[in-house]
Amino acid sequence: MSWNPFSRSSSSVPKKSVLSRTAQRDFEREVKRLDELEELTRRLYKDGKRMTEANNALAKTERKLTQDLLPTPLCQSEDEFRSQIEGWDSALVKMDMHMTDLNVVVHRTVLEPLKKFVSMFPYAQVAVKKRDQALQEFQKCQDKVNKYQDRDRTGQNVVKLSSSKKALTSAQADFTSQNNSVCEDIPKMIENRADYFQPSLEALIKSQVQYTTEAVKVYGELSNTMNGHREHSKHDYKSQVQQGLAELRSLAITTD
């Protein structure tokens, strides 16, 4: 909601306004805060969508690794290696299911609430615009009253002054109603943002914890299977890798 009808350059703010400068500045500040909240909410929604898309891309990429390895001659000729890749592939199938569950939770508890919250801002924009129109009409009626008050008190001018005062009373009441409503609702919408977002944040964290817990379980079981239920330290794995590299370097085809 980048449009702000109450900026100082706006034509709706006359030289002698029916509204004080302090009231105008206070309203401008609230509109700016609301504008920033809308921008942040839209950004969070886009980031949430990108997160689910990245989750899906990660799951597909991991699965592609095993799918590319399984048909290779190495897997076809080495039973132990093929068994490990098949176990890895089965683990990824399970993790893909957990990733789907995670994305479903994110969609329902984060993206949908954010989308609903974003849908509220156009209504606020309409309310701000109606207030602007009411202010313009209020000012217009006040200017007419001032004009006829400065003229000679002829019969025609007295009638017009009376009519203008009635219109002013109506316009002032309409603006007061619009102004009070907007000035009350905008701060409420801003101040309640934390209460609205809190359940979504809590659900997101819990879903991430659940997914991570399942990942530890699935990959832990896979690790035990691949290691023949033997425990290996980081130093043991590093030593095995270094030994394998040394054997590869000893080959004639890798010698400089």
Backbone bond lengths (Angstrom), bond angles and torsions (degrees), N, CA, C in turn:
res aa  C-N    CA-C-N  psi(-1)  N-CA   C-N-CA  omega(-1)  CA-C   N-CA-C  phi
1 M - - - 1.454 - - 1.524 108.34 -
2 S 1.365 115.52 65.04 1.445 120.30 -174.16 1.524 112.60 -74.50
3 W 1.333 117.22 -20.34 1.457 119.95 -179.58 1.513 109.88 -73.04
4 N 1.333 115.24 130.52 1.464 119.95 179.24 1.527 108.49 -130.70
5 P 1.324 117.30 105.52 1.463 120.41 -175.78 1.512 113.24 -71.59
6 F 1.345 117.67 -8.60 1.454 119.95 -175.14 1.520 112.83 -110.35
7 S 1.325 117.08 23.01 1.456 119.09 173.33 1.520 108.31 -69.89
8 R 1.327 116.04 160.30 1.456 119.70 -174.67 1.517 112.72 -65.49
9 S 1.327 116.04 -22.29 1.453 119.42 179.33 1.516 112.58 -85.14
10 S 1.338 117.11 -4.93 1.461 121.33 -176.40 1.521 110.73 -69.07
11 S 1.346 114.36 141.62 1.461 120.02 178.78 1.511 111.77 -70.69
12 S 1.360 117.54 -13.74 1.454 120.90 -178.09 1.520 112.40 -77.97
13 V 1.338 117.43 -7.03 1.463 120.47 179.71 1.525 108.35 -104.88
14 P 1.312 118.83 99.34 1.462 121.45 -176.33 1.520 111.72 -76.44
15 K 1.316 114.87 171.65 1.467 119.76 -179.95 1.522 110.72 -63.00
16 K 1.331 116.79 -43.48 1.458 121.20 178.10 1.518 107.68 -114.66
17 S 1.303 115.28 84.43 1.459 120.46 -172.53 1.517 111.45 -80.46
18 V 1.329 114.78 149.55 1.461 120.81 174.55 1.521 110.20 -73.62
19 L 1.344 115.90 -11.17 1.456 121.68 -179.57 1.526 108.71 -111.73
20 S 1.298 117.70 136.29 1.457 120.93 -179.04 1.522 110.82 -67.98
21 R 1.326 116.03 155.87 1.460 120.75 178.72 1.521 111.05 -63.38
22 T 1.308 116.43 -34.88 1.470 119.94 179.23 1.520 110.45 -63.41
23 A 1.329 116.65 -44.20 1.467 120.83 179.15 1.523 110.77 -64.44
24 Q 1.328 116.19 -37.94 1.465 120.26 178.58 1.525 110.63 -64.98
25 R 1.330 116.05 -45.08 1.470 119.86 -179.54 1.528 111.00 -64.48
26 D 1.323 117.23 -39.94 1.469 120.62 178.80 1.519 110.48 -62.39
27 F 1.309 115.96 -41.73 1.461 119.39 -179.90 1.524 111.06 -68.39
28 E 1.326 117.08 -42.28 1.465 120.78 177.36 1.528 110.90 -57.66
29 R 1.321 115.98 -40.45 1.459 120.37 -179.29 1.526 111.42 -64.21
30 E 1.326 117.19 -41.31 1.462 120.53 179.23 1.524 111.30 -67.86
31 V 1.333 116.55 -39.54 1.467 119.94 177.71 1.522 110.52 -63.77
32 K 1.328 116.80 -39.30 1.466 120.75 178.20 1.523 110.91 -64.32
33 R 1.317 116.95 -42.44 1.470 120.65 178.19 1.527 110.47 -62.38
34 L 1.312 116.31 -40.67 1.457 120.07 178.65 1.522 110.80 -65.97
35 D 1.319 116.25 -38.78 1.455 121.59 177.74 1.525 110.45 -61.60
36 E 1.322 116.87 -43.09 1.466 121.32 178.99 1.522 111.36 -66.26
37 L 1.325 116.74 -37.18 1.463 120.60 178.57 1.521 110.70 -65.46
38 E 1.315 116.64 -40.75 1.464 120.04 178.55 1.530 110.76 -63.14
39 E 1.323 116.11 -44.39 1.469 120.28 179.73 1.523 110.87 -61.58
40 L 1.330 116.56 -42.57 1.459 120.54 179.34 1.522 111.42 -64.94
41 T 1.325 116.96 -42.89 1.466 121.01 -179.19 1.524 111.22 -63.21
42 R 1.319 116.24 -43.16 1.470 119.98 178.15 1.526 110.72 -63.84
43 R 1.332 116.39 -37.97 1.464 119.89 179.45 1.527 111.04 -67.12
44 L 1.336 116.64 -40.72 1.463 120.61 177.82 1.523 110.84 -62.93
45 Y 1.321 116.22 -40.15 1.471 120.05 179.45 1.538 110.56 -62.85
46 K 1.326 116.34 -44.98 1.465 120.19 179.57 1.533 110.69 -64.59
47 D 1.340 116.47 -40.68 1.467 120.00 178.51 1.529 110.91 -64.24
48 G 1.329 116.55 -38.62 1.469 120.39 177.97 1.519 111.49 -63.30
49 K 1.323 117.05 -41.87 1.462 120.30 177.82 1.526 111.16 -64.65
50 R 1.339 115.37 -41.52 1.469 118.54 178.63 1.527 111.05 -64.15
51 M 1.343 116.96 -33.34 1.455 120.01 179.37 1.522 111.04 -64.92
52 T 1.332 117.71 -44.87 1.466 120.45 178.64 1.527 110.93 -65.46
53 E 1.320 116.13 -37.24 1.470 119.42 178.04 1.529 110.26 -65.94
54 A 1.338 116.31 -39.32 1.467 119.96 178.44 1.525 110.52 -67.13
55 N 1.333 117.27 -38.00 1.465 120.75 177.21 1.524 110.75 -60.28
56 N 1.326 116.39 -45.02 1.462 120.34 179.00 1.524 111.34 -64.37
57 A 1.329 116.32 -40.70 1.462 120.52 179.88 1.525 110.79 -64.53
58 L 1.335 116.83 -39.54 1.464 120.82 178.47 1.518 111.22 -62.91
59 A 1.330 116.20 -45.99 1.468 120.14 -179.81 1.530 111.17 -61.51
60 K 1.325 116.83 -42.36 1.470 120.54 -179.61 1.520 110.99 -67.44
61 T 1.327 116.68 -39.09 1.466 120.35 -179.63 1.521 111.22 -65.80
62 E 1.322 117.59 -43.75 1.464 120.86 179.16 1.528 110.74 -63.27
63 R 1.313 116.20 -42.37 1.473 119.48 -179.48 1.526 111.07 -66.40
64 K 1.319 116.73 -33.32 1.462 120.42 179.70 1.529 111.35 -64.16
65 L 1.329 117.01 -31.32 1.463 120.37 178.17 1.525 111.34 -59.37
66 T 1.321 115.85 -49.36 1.468 119.23 -178.59 1.524 110.94 -70.94
67 Q 1.322 117.04 -36.64 1.460 120.14 -179.89 1.526 111.46 -66.32
68 D 1.343 116.08 -31.81 1.464 119.38 177.27 1.528 111.69 -76.21
69 L 1.332 116.85 -30.08 1.464 120.39 -177.43 1.526 112.81 -79.93
70 L 1.319 117.00 -37.14 1.467 120.16 -173.03 1.531 114.39 -57.32
71 P 1.334 119.66 -40.79 1.483 118.44 -178.55 1.523 113.98 -79.64
72 T 1.318 119.07 -3.98 1.461 121.15 -174.67 1.529 111.05 -70.10
73 P 1.338 116.76 154.08 1.473 120.40 177.84 1.523 112.78 -57.00
74 L 1.343 117.00 -33.94 1.453 119.95 -179.86 1.521 110.98 -60.46
75 C 1.346 116.47 -46.16 1.472 119.43 178.93 1.526 111.55 -67.83
76 Q 1.322 116.57 -32.96 1.454 119.70 -178.26 1.536 112.27 -73.05
77 S 1.335 115.19 -27.31 1.476 118.53 -175.74 1.531 112.83 -99.87
78 E 1.319 118.00 -23.74 1.462 122.11 -177.80 1.524 109.97 -107.46
79 D 1.320 116.30 103.56 1.465 120.33 -175.37 1.528 112.40 -62.19
80 E 1.333 116.47 -43.11 1.459 119.75 -177.87 1.536 111.04 -64.14
81 F 1.350 114.42 -43.73 1.471 118.75 -179.62 1.521 110.46 -65.36
82 R 1.349 116.16 -41.87 1.469 119.69 178.88 1.520 110.31 -61.82
83 S 1.330 116.29 -40.37 1.466 119.87 -179.96 1.532 110.95 -62.77
84 Q 1.331 116.28 -38.79 1.462 119.19 178.83 1.528 111.62 -66.72
85 I 1.329 116.55 -41.41 1.462 120.38 179.96 1.530 110.33 -66.70
86 E 1.330 115.63 -39.68 1.467 119.31 177.87 1.532 110.65 -63.83
87 G 1.336 115.72 -39.01 1.459 118.99 176.71 1.514 111.75 -65.14
88 W 1.320 115.47 -40.09 1.469 120.86 176.70 1.531 110.58 -62.35
89 D 1.336 115.16 -43.40 1.466 119.90 -179.64 1.532 111.01 -63.60
90 S 1.323 116.60 -40.50 1.472 120.42 178.42 1.532 110.42 -64.23
91 A 1.328 115.83 -38.62 1.470 119.72 177.80 1.522 110.50 -63.79
92 L 1.337 116.58 -39.18 1.461 120.00 179.98 1.526 111.55 -68.06
93 V 1.322 116.65 -32.47 1.467 119.61 176.07 1.533 109.72 -62.43
94 K 1.333 115.61 -43.78 1.471 119.35 177.38 1.531 111.27 -63.57
95 M 1.340 116.29 -43.16 1.450 119.94 -179.12 1.520 111.65 -67.00
96 D 1.311 117.02 -30.87 1.466 120.26 176.85 1.528 110.23 -63.96
97 M 1.322 116.62 -37.90 1.464 120.91 177.12 1.526 110.73 -65.43
98 H 1.342 115.60 -42.69 1.465 119.22 178.69 1.532 111.10 -67.32
99 M 1.334 116.65 -34.47 1.466 119.95 177.58 1.519 110.40 -66.96
100 T 1.326 116.42 -38.25 1.471 120.36 176.76 1.523 110.39 -62.30
101 D 1.334 115.80 -43.80 1.470 120.02 177.71 1.531 110.74 -60.99
102 L 1.326 116.31 -41.63 1.459 120.67 179.29 1.526 110.93 -61.05
103 N 1.320 116.65 -45.99 1.463 120.41 -179.57 1.522 112.15 -65.51
104 V 1.325 116.80 -35.14 1.465 120.25 177.34 1.530 110.17 -63.26
105 V 1.326 115.54 -44.16 1.470 119.80 178.87 1.523 110.60 -63.65
106 V 1.323 116.91 -43.61 1.464 120.97 179.57 1.525 110.40 -61.06
107 H 1.333 115.71 -41.83 1.470 119.63 -179.11 1.531 111.29 -64.78
108 R 1.330 116.39 -44.90 1.459 120.26 -175.30 1.518 113.23 -75.53
109 T 1.324 116.72 -38.41 1.473 119.49 -172.37 1.518 113.91 -99.94
110 V 1.333 117.67 -14.29 1.460 120.05 -179.06 1.525 111.92 -118.87
111 L 1.330 116.53 -57.54 1.465 119.47 -174.31 1.531 112.53 -67.54
112 E 1.327 117.38 -45.91 1.462 119.21 -179.19 1.527 112.14 -63.13
113 P 1.355 119.55 -45.83 1.473 118.60 176.62 1.530 112.87 -61.62
114 L 1.332 117.33 -38.99 1.457 119.77 178.51 1.523 111.13 -65.04
115 K 1.320 116.10 -39.51 1.462 120.19 178.83 1.522 111.08 -64.10
116 K 1.326 116.84 -40.29 1.465 120.73 177.67 1.527 110.69 -65.89
117 F 1.330 115.92 -39.09 1.468 119.50 179.80 1.530 110.41 -65.15
118 V 1.331 116.44 -41.02 1.465 120.74 178.39 1.529 110.57 -61.47
119 S 1.324 116.70 -35.88 1.470 120.60 -177.49 1.522 112.62 -66.52
120 M 1.337 117.93 -13.19 1.463 121.18 179.97 1.530 112.26 -79.55
121 F 1.323 117.37 -24.39 1.457 120.13 -173.80 1.536 113.83 -66.73
122 P 1.341 120.22 -37.61 1.468 118.22 175.76 1.525 113.12 -58.54
123 Y 1.335 117.56 -34.86 1.461 119.91 177.25 1.533 110.35 -65.74
124 A 1.322 115.89 -38.93 1.463 119.76 177.54 1.523 110.71 -65.06
125 Q 1.324 115.92 -37.69 1.464 120.32 179.22 1.523 110.43 -65.00
126 V 1.325 116.65 -40.72 1.465 120.41 177.44 1.529 110.41 -63.26
127 A 1.328 116.50 -40.94 1.471 120.52 179.85 1.527 110.82 -63.91
128 V 1.341 116.72 -40.13 1.462 120.68 178.15 1.532 110.22 -64.70
129 K 1.321 116.36 -40.38 1.463 120.70 179.77 1.531 110.92 -66.00
130 K 1.322 117.42 -41.53 1.460 120.82 178.11 1.526 110.67 -63.56
131 R 1.326 116.41 -38.68 1.462 119.99 176.64 1.520 110.46 -63.10
132 D 1.330 116.74 -40.81 1.455 121.32 178.56 1.528 110.78 -60.93
133 Q 1.328 115.82 -44.63 1.458 120.36 179.52 1.523 111.46 -64.76
134 A 1.338 115.51 -39.17 1.461 119.71 178.70 1.525 110.65 -66.24
135 L 1.334 117.15 -37.20 1.461 120.97 178.25 1.525 110.70 -65.99
136 Q 1.328 115.61 -42.37 1.462 119.50 178.86 1.529 111.18 -61.83
137 E 1.328 116.31 -41.77 1.466 119.95 179.01 1.525 110.76 -67.62
138 F 1.312 116.78 -39.92 1.466 121.81 176.61 1.528 110.18 -58.90
139 Q 1.337 115.59 -46.64 1.466 120.00 -179.46 1.527 111.03 -65.36
140 K 1.326 116.00 -40.09 1.462 121.01 -179.96 1.528 110.98 -61.36
141 C 1.326 115.89 -44.13 1.470 120.04 179.56 1.530 111.10 -67.25
142 Q 1.325 117.05 -38.39 1.463 120.63 177.98 1.523 111.01 -63.76
143 D 1.335 116.51 -40.64 1.463 120.45 178.66 1.526 111.18 -63.11
144 K 1.333 116.67 -37.38 1.468 119.92 178.50 1.519 111.08 -66.45
145 V 1.328 115.80 -43.16 1.466 119.35 178.21 1.520 110.09 -61.14
146 N 1.335 117.02 -44.24 1.460 120.44 178.93 1.526 111.20 -61.07
147 K 1.333 116.08 -38.35 1.455 120.21 -178.18 1.533 111.58 -65.27
148 Y 1.331 116.49 -46.69 1.463 119.31 -177.19 1.532 111.70 -75.55
149 Q 1.320 117.26 -24.26 1.460 119.34 175.62 1.519 111.53 -69.32
150 D 1.326 116.94 -28.44 1.462 121.79 -178.95 1.527 112.18 -84.49
151 R 1.320 118.20 -10.07 1.463 121.14 -178.32 1.532 111.00 -90.25
152 D 1.309 113.46 167.50 1.465 119.06 176.98 1.521 110.04 -61.95
153 R 1.320 115.84 144.93 1.460 120.04 -176.73 1.525 110.76 -83.64
154 T 1.330 115.16 65.08 1.462 120.47 173.14 1.521 108.50 -81.06
155 G 1.327 115.51 166.00 1.455 118.82 -178.99 1.513 112.51 -58.14
156 Q 1.341 116.20 -41.08 1.465 120.20 -179.23 1.528 111.46 -66.82
157 N 1.348 115.34 -41.57 1.467 118.67 -179.63 1.529 111.96 -68.32
158 V 1.331 116.71 -35.26 1.463 120.25 178.49 1.526 110.52 -63.98
159 V 1.333 116.05 -41.71 1.467 120.49 178.22 1.528 110.34 -63.29
160 K 1.325 115.94 -45.61 1.464 119.89 -179.89 1.528 111.25 -65.25
161 L 1.337 115.92 -36.29 1.468 119.17 178.85 1.522 110.37 -66.05
162 S 1.309 116.64 -41.92 1.464 120.83 179.17 1.532 110.81 -63.29
163 S 1.344 115.19 -43.89 1.469 119.90 179.05 1.531 110.84 -64.11
164 S 1.329 115.86 -39.14 1.462 120.42 -179.06 1.529 111.39 -67.50
165 K 1.338 116.12 -37.27 1.461 119.73 178.66 1.529 111.31 -65.61
166 K 1.328 116.61 -37.13 1.462 120.11 177.65 1.529 110.31 -65.13
167 A 1.351 114.08 -43.46 1.471 118.54 178.44 1.523 110.64 -64.49
168 L 1.334 116.51 -36.65 1.458 121.10 179.00 1.528 111.11 -64.63
169 T 1.316 115.47 -43.02 1.465 119.44 179.18 1.526 110.85 -60.40
170 S 1.321 116.38 -43.09 1.469 121.30 179.60 1.531 111.07 -66.51
171 A 1.345 115.72 -44.33 1.458 120.24 -179.11 1.524 111.13 -65.90
172 Q 1.329 116.75 -39.01 1.461 120.63 179.38 1.524 110.91 -65.16
173 A 1.338 116.25 -40.85 1.458 120.37 179.33 1.529 110.78 -65.16
174 D 1.341 115.54 -40.19 1.469 119.77 179.60 1.530 110.36 -65.51
175 F 1.334 116.76 -45.25 1.467 119.60 179.39 1.526 111.11 -64.04
176 T 1.321 116.83 -42.82 1.459 120.40 -179.68 1.516 110.81 -59.30
177 S 1.338 115.95 -41.74 1.461 120.40 178.76 1.530 111.28 -64.63
178 Q 1.355 115.59 -47.76 1.466 120.19 179.82 1.530 110.88 -63.29
179 N 1.315 116.13 -43.41 1.465 121.43 -177.18 1.525 111.40 -65.27
180 N 1.323 116.06 -45.51 1.470 119.74 -179.55 1.519 111.08 -62.75
181 S 1.336 115.74 -40.51 1.461 119.88 -178.96 1.528 111.41 -64.06
182 V 1.337 116.05 -48.83 1.467 120.40 -177.99 1.534 111.15 -67.18
183 C 1.336 115.82 -44.46 1.470 119.52 -178.06 1.526 112.16 -67.60
184 E 1.314 117.08 -19.09 1.470 120.67 177.06 1.523 111.48 -89.90
185 D 1.340 116.25 -40.01 1.466 120.16 -174.01 1.525 113.37 -78.38
186 I 1.325 117.74 -38.29 1.467 120.02 -178.47 1.530 112.06 -60.64
187 P 1.342 119.56 -49.34 1.475 118.59 177.28 1.524 112.94 -60.94
188 K 1.339 116.77 -35.89 1.467 119.41 178.19 1.516 110.98 -63.47
189 M 1.315 116.21 -42.40 1.463 120.72 -179.86 1.521 110.65 -63.49
190 I 1.331 115.99 -38.47 1.459 120.42 -179.51 1.529 110.96 -72.02
191 E 1.325 116.54 -46.44 1.460 120.78 -175.48 1.528 112.46 -69.59
192 N 1.326 117.39 -25.89 1.470 120.78 -178.15 1.525 112.66 -88.11
193 R 1.330 116.72 2.85 1.465 119.16 -175.65 1.526 111.96 -61.94
194 A 1.333 116.94 -38.93 1.466 120.28 -178.48 1.524 111.00 -65.65
195 D 1.331 116.59 -42.73 1.466 120.32 178.37 1.523 111.15 -62.64
196 Y 1.322 116.21 -33.00 1.464 120.02 -179.60 1.523 111.12 -74.91
197 F 1.337 116.88 -41.94 1.461 120.70 -176.14 1.523 113.04 -79.67
198 Q 1.332 118.48 -24.31 1.456 122.14 -174.74 1.531 113.31 -54.99
199 P 1.339 120.02 -49.27 1.476 119.65 179.18 1.525 112.57 -60.05
200 S 1.339 116.89 -36.56 1.465 120.10 179.49 1.520 110.64 -66.54
201 L 1.332 115.99 -42.34 1.465 119.92 179.04 1.522 110.74 -63.89
202 E 1.321 116.73 -42.96 1.469 120.97 -179.91 1.521 110.50 -63.66
203 A 1.336 116.62 -43.04 1.465 120.27 179.37 1.522 111.32 -64.39
204 L 1.335 116.59 -38.42 1.468 120.61 179.16 1.522 110.91 -63.71
205 I 1.322 116.66 -45.52 1.467 120.61 -179.53 1.523 110.96 -63.86
206 K 1.337 117.11 -43.85 1.460 120.67 -179.44 1.528 111.11 -64.76
207 S 1.329 116.84 -38.13 1.467 119.54 179.46 1.522 110.89 -68.06
208 Q 1.340 116.42 -35.80 1.460 119.64 177.08 1.524 110.74 -67.42
209 V 1.320 116.36 -39.61 1.464 120.51 177.68 1.528 110.23 -62.82
210 Q 1.328 116.08 -43.25 1.459 120.46 179.80 1.523 111.31 -62.36
211 Y 1.340 115.48 -44.54 1.461 119.34 179.86 1.527 110.81 -63.83
212 T 1.315 116.82 -44.53 1.465 120.85 -179.45 1.528 111.37 -63.94
213 T 1.323 116.32 -38.80 1.470 120.61 177.57 1.523 111.07 -60.99
214 E 1.333 116.40 -44.53 1.459 120.65 178.89 1.526 110.55 -66.84
215 A 1.340 116.57 -36.30 1.462 119.87 179.58 1.530 110.56 -64.31
216 V 1.320 116.64 -43.08 1.466 120.72 178.13 1.526 110.17 -61.49
217 K 1.317 116.28 -41.35 1.459 120.60 -179.41 1.526 111.41 -65.65
218 V 1.340 116.12 -49.21 1.471 120.42 -176.35 1.527 110.85 -65.40
219 Y 1.336 116.34 -48.95 1.463 119.04 -177.87 1.521 111.84 -72.34
220 G 1.328 116.91 -27.53 1.460 119.63 174.89 1.517 111.09 -64.41
221 E 1.331 116.44 -44.35 1.462 120.95 177.20 1.526 110.98 -63.78
222 L 1.326 115.72 -40.46 1.462 120.14 178.92 1.528 110.68 -63.47
223 S 1.325 116.03 -42.32 1.465 120.36 -179.96 1.517 111.32 -62.57
224 N 1.327 116.74 -42.61 1.461 120.15 178.73 1.513 111.46 -63.07
225 T 1.336 115.66 -39.33 1.472 119.95 179.77 1.523 110.95 -65.66
226 M 1.325 115.71 -44.93 1.466 119.73 -178.14 1.526 111.52 -66.86
227 N 1.309 116.75 -32.32 1.465 120.56 -177.76 1.523 112.97 -90.26
228 G 1.307 116.81 4.14 1.457 118.97 -178.31 1.503 110.74 65.86
229 H 1.372 116.04 33.04 1.468 122.55 179.77 1.532 112.36 63.46
230 R 1.343 116.31 26.61 1.456 119.98 176.61 1.513 109.58 -103.57
231 E 1.270 116.22 147.09 1.458 121.52 178.99 1.535 109.02 -90.46
232 H 1.330 115.57 134.23 1.457 121.18 177.10 1.518 108.63 -128.45
233 S 1.322 115.29 138.04 1.457 119.35 175.82 1.525 109.31 -86.89
234 K 1.338 115.53 169.82 1.460 119.35 176.90 1.529 110.32 -61.09
235 H 1.326 115.89 -32.64 1.457 119.71 179.78 1.528 110.53 -67.46
236 D 1.353 116.38 -38.81 1.468 120.23 178.96 1.522 110.35 -62.86
237 Y 1.367 116.93 -45.06 1.460 120.44 -179.92 1.527 110.53 -63.04
238 K 1.324 116.73 -40.33 1.460 120.54 -179.57 1.525 110.30 -64.56
239 S 1.325 115.41 -39.75 1.467 119.45 179.50 1.523 111.15 -65.11
240 Q 1.334 116.35 -40.38 1.462 120.01 179.24 1.525 111.09 -63.99
241 V 1.346 116.17 -42.02 1.457 119.98 179.47 1.523 110.72 -64.65
242 Q 1.330 116.25 -44.31 1.458 120.34 179.43 1.525 111.39 -62.07
243 Q 1.329 116.97 -38.81 1.459 120.88 178.81 1.521 110.67 -65.30
244 G 1.332 115.47 -41.74 1.462 119.11 178.99 1.512 112.05 -64.29
245 L 1.336 117.00 -40.55 1.457 120.44 178.15 1.524 111.39 -65.46
246 A 1.340 115.71 -38.21 1.467 119.65 179.30 1.519 110.59 -63.49
247 E 1.326 116.66 -39.36 1.466 120.17 179.05 1.517 110.95 -66.76
248 L 1.330 116.38 -36.88 1.468 119.47 178.45 1.516 111.41 -68.10
249 R 1.342 116.12 -39.92 1.464 119.20 -179.86 1.535 111.84 -66.52
250 S 1.329 116.16 -25.56 1.472 119.63 -178.96 1.517 112.32 -74.54
251 L 1.331 116.52 -13.72 1.468 119.18 179.44 1.510 110.64 -69.89
252 A 1.307 115.79 146.38 1.468 120.72 -177.99 1.526 111.85 -64.89
253 I 1.316 117.42 -32.34 1.458 119.50 -175.27 1.524 111.71 -74.55
254 T 1.318 118.13 -11.87 1.462 120.95 179.08 1.516 111.86 -106.97
255 T 1.346 117.39 2.30 1.458 120.49 -178.35 1.511 110.20 -82.00
256 D 1.362 116.47 134.35 1.481 119.75 178.61 1.516 110.09 -69.56
